[in-house]
Amino acid sequence: MIYEIVATLGPSSSTQDMWNRMTRAGVTAFRLNTSHFSLPELFRWLERLGPFLDSLERKPPVVLDLQGSKWRLGDFDPFLLEPGGNIELVHAGTARGRDILPVPHPDFFQAAPLSGGEIVLGDTRAVLAVESFAPGSVKARVLQGGIVSSRKGITLPHSSFRSESLQEKDREILEQSRHLDFILYAVSYVKDAVEMAGYRRVLGDRAYVIAKIERESAVHDARRIALSADELWICRGDLGAETGFVRMAQAVHGFSDTLKEMTVPVLLAGQVLEHMTGSIVPTRSEICHLYDALTRGYGGVVLSDETAVGRYPEESCRAAALFLSSSGQEAAYG
């Protein structure tokens, strides 16, 4: 069996030694989530990765995951949201204190009054109930508590209102990385084929562009989105935050039934081996799910927390490669 293994890089996988071990374990591409780096930090990573990749016989690409129209929290010190507590979301890039969350997206505050009244933080790690609105401010009550931290996703379930465009930071990344021959681009939170066609025009025909399918509208329009993309990722984290668990499961199940109709490769993302973030072995359920996904037609998987912040990035890559044949080292990207 031949398939792709995309490993997200982060604090747990920041050294050349670890990159070597991950590639030997079966990784076919690396991923950098640009939302979690400043521009100088991002390009320091690329300056280190370039010579390392050149030293390899098989040079895996680096996927730069662009924010696109996805909303993310601004910068603040992590803290615990207590159930029943009150919190204010304000239009700002940074904030201090345990009762304020910064949201640097003006369209979020336009969309909030039109939403269903819930706010989901960090792929359902915390859930808020909206209580009042004001210009640049939303006050809410904590329904489901949890640790919140900078730059995590923020979602208004079932809301379709937002500005569909690349962030200014995305455009700067494109300008400064186009000359690098090992870069691929992934665009987050694509709404539909019209939006994806716009991104293709911006990135150009020569770029390898991945459309991340993490909105219900994108699931329904996936085949047309594929006309402007070189690859699709079905991303269950944000999809679950937007639709809820039941509709997410139904959407992914239906989407999986259409894989043979897709004209481009499709990868599975979102807690593929999540147990390995803190455990040296996967669960049997994860391995069964991985095998089922690959035999249904997925062209590979994307590892996120498992390799970026988990305790066992090398072991996670090796577990993901359990079904990779020896010829899998000559995978599609290579």
N, C-alpha and C positions, 0 to 999 in steps of 0.2 A: 504494500500500500504506500502510495506517495502522497504527501500532503504538506502544507505549510505550517510552521510554528512561529508565530510572531511574539516576541518577548518584550514587554515594556521595561524600560530602564529607569532606575531611580536610585535612592540611597542604598538599597541592598545589592545593587548591581552596577556599581560605579567605577570599578577597577578593570584594567586590561586583563588581569588574571581571571576575573570572573567572566568577562566577555569570552575569553578563550574556552573556559570550562562550559559555558552555555552553548557555544557553537559546536563543541565536541559532543555535547549532549543531544544535539539535533535541531537547534534553532536555525531557521532559514531567513529571518529578518528581525531587526530590532525596531522598537517603537519609542518615540519620545512624545509625551503628552505636553505640547507646548504651553498649555494653560497653566502648568505648574512651574514654569520657568520664566524668569525675566529674559529679555533678549540677550543681554550679555552672558547670562548663565547658559542659555540654550546654545549659543555659538561657541562657548568654551567646551561644551560637550562635543559639538561637531568637530572642533579643532583636534580633540583627542581621538575621536572615533575614526576620522579620515585615515591617518597613518596606520592605525590598527587594522582597519579593513583592507588597506593596500597590502598588508603583510600576509594576508590569507590567500590560499590557493583559490578558494571559493569565496567571493566577496558578497556577503549578505547586504541587502540595502537597509536603509534607515527610514522608517515611516515617520514623517512629521505630522502629528495629529493636530489639525487646525481647529480652532474653537467654532468657526462658522457662526451660526445664529444661536448657539447654545448659551443659556444664561449661567453664570457662575457667581458665587459670592466673591466679595472683595477680600482685602487683607485684614486680619484681626488675630488676636491671640485665641487659641482653641479654648473652648469651655463646654461645660455640660449643660444641656437644656433639660430642665426638670419638668416632668409632666404636670400640667396644671399651671405652670408659670406663664408670665407674659413676656413678650419680645416685640421689639420694633425693628422693622426693616426700613432702611433709609437709602436714598439715592446718593451713594458715596463710594469712593474707591477703598477707603480705609475707615476703621472705627476702633474705638477702645471702650472697654466695659463689657459686662456680662448680660446686658439687656438690650444691646443694639447689634444688628447685623447689617453690614454694608452690601449694597447691590449696585454695581456700576452700570446698570442697563436702564435707560429711561423708559424703554418700551415695556419693561416688566411692570412698572407702575401704571402704565396705560392699560395693560392686560389684566391686572389683578381685579379691578371692579367687574370685568366681563367673565371671570372664571367661576368655577364651582364653589369657591370659598375655602379650598385647601391648598397648602403649600407643602411640597415635598423637598427635603434637603438631602443631598448626598445619596442618591439611589435608595430612598426610603429609610435612611438611617434615622431621620426625625421627620415628624409631620406636624404642621401647624394649622390652626383654624383661624381664618381671617375674621377680625372683629370690627375694624374701621379703616377708612381710607382718608388720606389727605395728599395734596400735591407732594410727590417725592417721599411719601411715607405710607407704610402699611403696618398697623398694629394687629398682633395675633396672639393666640393662646396656644400653648404647647399641648398637643394631643398625645404624641409619642415622643418621648425624650431620647437623648443620645448626645454623644460628643459631636460638636460641629467645629470645622476648621476652614481655613482660607481656601478659596478657589474651588470648592466643591460645587457640584451642580445644584441648581435650584429650578424647580418645575412647578407649574400650575397645571395640574392634571386636566386633560380634556380641553385645554385652551389652545386655540389655533392662532391667536393674535401675537405677532412678534415681527420685528424687522428682519427680513430674510436677506442677510448679506454677510460678507466676511468682515471680521473686526479689523480695525486699523492695524493692530498688532499682527494679524494674519498677513496683511498686505506687506508689512515690513519684512516678515519672515520670508515670504515669497521672493521679494526683491533681493534679499541677501543670500538666498540659498539656491537660486536657479542654476548657478554655474556648477554646483556639486553633482557629480555623476552618480552618486549612490543614494540620492534622495527620492522618496516617493511621498505623496501627500494624501492624507485622509481628511475628509471634510465632515465635521460633526453636525448632527441634527438636521439633516436634509429633509425638507418638507415634501417635495414632489419632483417630478421630472423637469418642470419649468425652472425651478430653483437650481437643480443640478446642471441643467444646460447653461445657465448663467455662470456657474462656477467653472465649467469647462472652458467657456470663452475667456474667463480671467486667467486661468492657469495655462491655457494653450494646449494644442494637440500633442505636443511632444512630452508633456508631463504625464507620469503615471498617477492616476487619480482614483482614490478609493472613496466610495460613498458609504457613509455610516447610516444604517437603517435603524433608527431609534425613536421614530414617531409613527403612530398608527397610520397616518396618511401615507408615509413612505413605504410601509409594508404593502399597502394596497397598490402603490404605484411602482413597485420595485422593478418590474420588467421594463418599464419605460425609463426609469432612472438609469438602468444598466446601459441604455443607449449612449449615455454621456459619461460613463464610468468604465474604468478598466477592471474594477473589482468591487464587490459589495461586502460589507460586514454587517451581520445582524447583531445588534448590541442590546442585550436584554436588560442591562442596568437602567438606562434612561427610559427604555420602552416600558419597563415595569413601573417606574416612577410616574410616567405619564398616564398609563392606562389602568394601573392596579394589577395585582398578581394574576387574577383569573383571566382577564382579557389579554394580558401579556402572553400567558401560556397558550391561549387559543390562537392568538396571532402568530406566534412562533411555530406552532404545530401546523397551521395552514400554510405559512410561508415555506416550511420545510417540504411540504408536499409539492411545491412548485420548482424545486431546485433543478430538476432535469430540463426545465423550460428556460432557465437563465442562460444568457449568452456570454456571461463572464463568471470567473470563479467567485464563490461565496464562502466567507469564513464566519465562524461562530465565535462570539465574544461575550464576556460577562460571566464571571464566577465559574469558569470552566473547571478549575481545580482549586476553588476558593479555600477548601480545607487545608491546603498546603501552605497557605499564608502563615500558619502557625504549627503545622505538623509536617514531619519529614516524609510521610506517606499520604497518598490520596485515599479517599473513601472508595469502597467497592462501587458505590452508586455513581461516583464521578467517573470511574473507569468504564463502567457499563454505558453511561451516558455518552462519553467520548467515543466509544466504539460505535454506538448506535448512530451518532451524528455523522461520523466518517462514512459509514456504510450507506447512509441515506443520501449522501452526495455532497456534504460540506467539503470544501477544498482545504480545510485547515482550521486552526484555532488561534485566538489571540489571548495571551496571558497578560493580566494587568497587575493587581496587587500581589499576585503570587510571586512575580519576579521583581517588581519595583520596590515594594516595601516588606515583602515576606521574609521569613527567616531562612528559607530554603530555595533560593532562585535556581540553582543548578539542578537540584533534585526535582523541582517542578518542571523544568524543561525535559528532563529525562523521562518523567512520568508521561508528559504530553507526547513524547516520541515512542511510546511503547509499541505502537502499531506501525511505526515507520520502517519500511523495508530498507535494506542497505543501499538500494538505488535511490532512496529518498534524499540522499545528499545532493543529488542533481535535481533539485526541485524547481518549480516554475520560475521563481525569481532569478535563479542562478543561470 
